[in-house]
């Protein structure tokens, strides 16, 4: 048994007992009220979900298992996976054991490549990526064990196996989607000596002569790993998983939500706006030019992409991490310089608009510029990168939910007429 699985096998029974006792004692206490505006506004802000892996306080940003993101930006994605599952960072031996386990699981079945090869040449990268995950459902160890019959207390075990199997294979699948969709040449075999993120860069086939791109990819995959349970991808995956669907089904479902313009497509829209400003001004614009362009954007009824967040009321710590990386490794890059100047200008412009509660940048305002610098210029692919990272959180949430025995998600819905009666309209 791997060191990670052995650790979880000891943790989960105790945690499940604690939660059971907690709910038994305090189960009748109110934790949230729902207004009519919230019911019609996507339930924003309603406390009605449990997510044990992370939280996003408006004044702090992403916290993973009690650790603020700013303290773990130098960690490998594999370390973050261990943290998501156990609540602790791994020691050196545990990290090496997890990396060894992932390498042992990384081979992708040939039929997956065959399916991707048969898809239309102009398929969206996300459709290709999500199809590859779903088509592997026949490999699910959870589905096999469930059909054979097993105790509920054991549900987490094969779910864990599915999670590690999937996560191990995603870099190879994502890299081939990139090379296939954008005519970059044949599939590149895995580097068995590289860590998860560095191997992904290797299989993408983009230049990385000094290792900077690998460093950036480690950061990217760490920063996007999880964002509590209420975002579209995590909530969708958790809902599907609550029906005891295996992770191949639930992850694919969640990532289909990530493909939406209001979720995972944001970083390419942000970069597009930055490049539009550079095209308009014939290079990296001045702060005065950017201020005028931002005002024109708002006056035309559009938004400045990457600024504002549904939850946060501060600069996204993930943006801070990307900005610091750019200052260190690409301070003279015109695109990055524009990204930095936008940060200096746009919050001031947005602060003058009374209805905008959060004028600060979110993660999407900076990530695209860094990818562009390293030659990853195909915008439609960016959501696949996001998906590979977010799978760490979605899969971890799935394992924990199985271990805790959380029930099927089934909130109550009412027609508008019933709501009118409730509020006396």
N, C-alpha and C positions, 0 to 999 in steps of 0.2 A: 504494500500500500504506500502511495506517495506521502510525503511529509505533510502536504497541505490537506489531503483527504483525511489523514489520521488526526490532524488537529481539529478539523470540522466534526469528525465523528465524536470527539470528546466534548466539543462546545455545544453542539446543537441541542442535545437532550436537556441540558441545564437551562439554556436560553428559552426553550419551548416551555419548560416548567415555570420559569419566572414570568413569562408573558401570560400563561394561563392563570397564575395566581394574581397577577396585576389586573387582568380583566375581570376576574371573579370579584375582587374587592372593590374596584372602581368603575365597573361596567355601566352603571346607571348615571354617571356624571356627564354633563354636557360639555363638549369640547368645541362646538362651533354652532353658529346660527347662519341660516341661509336666507338672504334677502331675495326679493323678486328679481332685482337687477342682476344678482349673481346667477340665479337660475337661467336667465336669458342671456347671460354674458359668459357662458362656457364654464360656470362654476369656479371662476377665478377667485382664489383666496379662501375657498371653503376647505376647512380641515376635515377631510373625509377619507384620506388614504394613509396607509402605513408604508414607509420606505426606510428600511434599517441601514442602507448603505451610505446615504448622503442626505444633506439638507442644504437649502439655499436661503439663509436669512437675508432680507433686503439690504441690511447694512454691512454685510460681510462677504457675501458671495458664497461660492461652493465650499462646503465643508464635508470631507470624506471621513466617515467614521470618527468624527470629533476632531479631525485635524484640518485646519484651514489650508486651502490650496496653496497659498503662498509659501508654505513650509515644505512642500513636497514636489515642487516643480522640477527638481533635479533627479527625481526618481524614475526608474524604468517603468514602462507600462506593466511588466510582469510583477513588479513590486506593488503597483497600484491594484492589480487584480487580487493579490494576496490580501492586501489591506481591505478591499471591498468585501471579501468573503469572511475574513476572520476578525477584523477590527484592529489588527496589528500589522506593522511592517515586518517583512521577513528578515531573518539574519542571513549571512552569506551562504550557509549550507542550505537553508530552506529555499533561497532564491535559485541556487544552482539546481536543486532537485526539481523545482517547478519548471525551469527552463529545459531541463532534460526531458521531463514528462511531455511538455508541449512539442518538442522536436520529434518525439516518438509518435506523435499523433498527427503530424502535419501533412502527410501524404493525402492528396485529393483523389478520389476515385476517377477512373478514366471516363466514366459516363458523364461526369460533370463537364469535363472539357468538350465532350461530344455535343452536349446540349448547348453550351455556349457557342460552339462553332456553327450550330444549326440556326441560331437566331439571326434575324435580319441585320444587315451590316450597319444600319442606322438606328439600331435599338438604343434606348437611353441606358447609360452605364448603370443606373440604379436598377432598372428592370433586369439587366443581365446579372447583376450582383445578387439581388433578392431571389431571382429564379434559381441561381446556383445553390443558395442556402436551402430553399424549399425542396429542390429536387433530391437533396441528400437525406430527406426525411426517412427513407428506408434504412438509414444507418442508425436511427435513434435507439439507444440502449434502454431509455425509459419506456418507449412504446413497446419494445419487446418484453421487458420485465412486467409491464402492466398487463399485457395480454396473457402472460403466464400466471399472473396472480402474485401479489406481494402486499405486505403490510403497509399501512399508511405511513408509519414511522420510517419506512425505508424509501419513500418516494424521492427524498433528496439525493440518495446515492446515485442512481442512474441519471438523474437530472444533472448532477455534478459531472458525471462522465460525458454527457452530451455537451455541457458547457465547455469543458476543456477540449473536446474533439472539435467543436465548432471554432472556438477562438484560435486554436492552433492552425486551422486551415484558411482562415480569412485573409491573411496577407497574400498567400499564393493566389487565391481566387480574385482578390481585388487587383493584384498586379496583372493577372492575365486579362481581366476585363479591360484594363487600361491599354495594354499592348494590342489586344484584339480590336477593340473599338476604334482606336486612333492609329491603326496601321503602323505600329512600332516594331513589328517583327515577331519572331516566334517566342513561345513561352520560355522564360529563363528558370532554370532549376534552382532549388533552394540552396543557400549557403548554410551548411549544417553547423558552422562555427559561430554564426552571427546571432545576436539577440533578436527578439521579435521585431522590433522597429527597424533595425539595421538590415535585417534580412528582407523586409518589405521593400526598402529602398533599393536593395540589390536586385530584387525581382522586377521592380518597375523598369530598371534599365536606364535610369537617368544618371547623368554624371555626378559623381560625388568624390572628387579627387582628394579633398582634404578632410572628409568626414563631417563637414558642417551640415549637409543635408540630412544625414543620419541623426545628428544631434537635434535638428529641428523636428524631424519626424517623431523622435522619442517624446519631445515636448508636446507636439500636436496630439499624439495618441494618448498622452497622459491628461492633457487639459480637457479633452472632450469625452472622457470616460463615463461620466455619470452626472446627473443634474436633478436629483431627487426623483419622485415617482409620478409627478403630475404632468410633465411634458408629454406631448402627443406620442412620441415613440415609446417611452417607458410605460406610459399608462395603457397604451394599446397592447403592448407585449404582455403586460401584467394581467390585463383583462382576458386575453386569449389563454394565457398560461393558467389562469384561475379555473378554467374549464377542464384542467388536467391535460390540455394539449401539450405535446412535447416542445422543446426549445426550438426545433427547426421550424415548426409552425408559428410559434409565438414571436420569435426573433424576426422572421421574415415579415410577419404582420406589422410589428413595430417599426421596422425599417421602411416599410411602404408608407407609413406616416411621416417618417423622417424625410422622405422624398418631396414633401409638400413645400411650396414657396414660403409658407409662414413658419417653417421649421428649419430643415436642413439646407435649403437653397440660399439662405441669407448671405453666406460668406461670398458666394460668387456675385451676388447683387451688389455687395459692398465694394468689391474689387472693380466691378464694372463702372460704378459711379466714380471711383478714384481715377480710372483710366479715361473716363469721359472728361474729367476736369483737365487732365494732362493733354488730351487731344484738343480741347477747346483753347488752352493757353499755350500750346506748342512746347510743352515740357512741364516740369514740376512747378505749379503755380505758387505765387507769393501768398502770404496769409491774407492780405487785403483782397486779392483775387478770389481766394477760397471763400472768404466771408460773403462777398457779393454773390458768388455762384450758389452758396448754400441758401441765401435769402431768396434767390430766384427759384431754386428748387422748391422751397416751401410755398412761395407765392403761386407757383403753378399747380398747387394741390398735391404735390408729391412729398415723399419723406426722404430724409437723408439716411440711406441704408446703414445699419450697424450702430445706430445711436438710439438709445432707449431700450428698456427691457421690461417684460411683463411683471417681474418680481423685484429685480435689483433697483436700488436707489443710490448706487455708487458706481464708480468705474469698475467694470467687471475685472476681478483679479486675473482672469485668464487673458484679458487684453493686456493688462500690465505685464504679464509674463512674456507675451509675444513682443510687446514694445521693447522690453529690456533685451530680448534676444536680437531684435533688429538693430538696436543701437550698438550692440557688441559685434555683430557679424556682417552687417550690411549698411553702415551709416551713410554711405555715399550713393546708395541705390536710389535713383529718382522716384521709383514707385514707393519705396519705403519712406523716403523723405516726405512725399505727399501724404501718406498715411499719418505720419507724425504731425504734420502741419494741420491736417484735418482735425486731429485731436486738440490742437491748440486753439482752433477757431470755432468749430461747430457747437460745442457745449455752450459757448457764450451766445451764439445765435439762437439756439433752441431755448435757452433760459428766458429769452424775451417772449416766447410763446407761452401764454398763461396755462394752457391745458396740458402742456408737456410736463409730466411729473419727474421724468428721469432723462436729463439731457446727456447722460454720460455714455461712453462707448461700451458695447458688449463684445464678446469674443470675436464675432464675425467681422468687426471693423478692422481687425489687424491680420487675421490668419491668411486671407487670400493673398495679400501682398508678399508674405514670406514664401508661400508656395510658388508664386509667380517668379520670384527671384531665382529659385532653384530649377526653373525650367518646366515646372508643372503648370502649364498655361491653359489647359483644356478645362474651362469653367465647369462644364456639366459633370466632370468627374469628381469635383470636390466633395460632393455629398457621400460618395463611396468612402473617402477618407474618414469623414465624420462617422460613418456607419461602422467601420472597422473598430474605431475607438469606442463608440457608444455600446457596442456589443459587450464590452467588458462589464459595464454597469448593468445592462439589461439581463445578461446571463447570470450575473451575481445575484441580482434581485430575484430571479427565478429560482435559483438554488435555495436561497434563504426562505423564500415564501413556501417552498415545498417542505423545508425542514421545520418551519413553524406551524405548518398545517393550516395556512390561511384559506378561508373558504372562497367559493366562487363569487365573483364581483357581480352584484345585481342591485344597483340603485333603483329607486322608484321614480318613474316618470309620470307626468300628468299632462293632459291637454290644456291649451290656453284657457278654455272655458272653465276648467276646474280651478286653475290659478286665480281667475277672476272672482270666483266664489270665495276662495280662501281669503282674498284681500278686500272683499266687499266692493268690488268694482261693478 
